[in-house]
Amino acid sequence: MKKSGMLLAALAWPALLIASPNGGPLGDFEAHVDVGSPKIAGYATWNAASQVYTLSAGGVNIWAKRDEFQFAYRKMKGDFIVQALVEFQGQGVDPHRKAGIMARASIADFDSPYVDGALHGDGLTSLQFRKVKGEDRLDIRVVEVLSDVTHDMGEAAALEKDGVERDLQAELANAPEWCGEGLRLVRREWPTDIGPVDLMCRDAEDEWVAVEIKRIGTIEAVEQLTRYLEVIRPDPALASCRGILAAQSVKPQASTLCEARGLGCVEVDLELLRGDREPELTLFDA
């Protein structure tokens, strides 16, 4: 699943009541909170020994144009893989209670765009989504499982291959000079009001540089970097911050847009960066 700037979380509506108030952090999640202001507050716990999260909630539903549920979340962007074993504790009384995983644009809005995979109290499994804020939700229901087979895709699996943004970020954090001569890392995941910048660096002149990292540099990536700079530069100390888009490959349109906006762009070979292969030797005639 790829979705930029989303909240990734475990969700519950409603389940077993337990004694841990809203707040955070919670295990791998940075916080947990009630969405939609349900009348009955939700709860969540984390058992580090058993690696089990337990969530409880009391709200109208995750349905139609309003959602009310307990949300354990962390902010993520780029490519990610989510796996969860979800089950209810006790039989419950509402066949429409739900538990599952969700990617959501906002926790402040009860009618935010989202997509989830949810187990229902009556045994139904469904994929639910809301494409636009304020619209009704849609769902895809799995009524009957005729076959459940797992195939090992090996290294060919698209989301498992080397070169995902996480790997690029980790390698470039250790060698930021690949993004520009003289760059040195200040912080990974520099926080802003609209999400974290992948790398925040300083250059040889001690000026600030924001680096956005993608597998493929597209126009959308340039727009994202531009938005980061718009919220960074109002700070007088960061007013001269410039931006660099780093990717394994940069689309020609994205390169042209970077140049027009005064942004830098650089293509990074992950195998060379890791030292897995030597650079190709070339001949030239002066």
Buried (B, 14 or more C-beta within 10 A) or exposed (E): EEBEBBBBBBBBBBBBEEEBEBEBEBBEBBBBBBBBEBEEBBBBBBEEEEEEBBBBBBBBBBBEEBBBBBBBBBBBBBBBEEEEEBEBEEEBEEEBBBBBBBBBBBBEBBBBBBBBBBBBBEEBBBBBBBEEBEEEBEBEEEEEEEEEEEEEEEEEEEEEEEBBBBBBBEBBBEEBBBBBEEBEBEEBBBEBEEBBBBBBBBBEEEEBBBBBBBBBBBEEBBEBBBBBBEBBBEEEEBEEBBBBBBBBBBBEEBBBBBEEEEBBBBEBBBEEBEEEEEEEEEEEEE
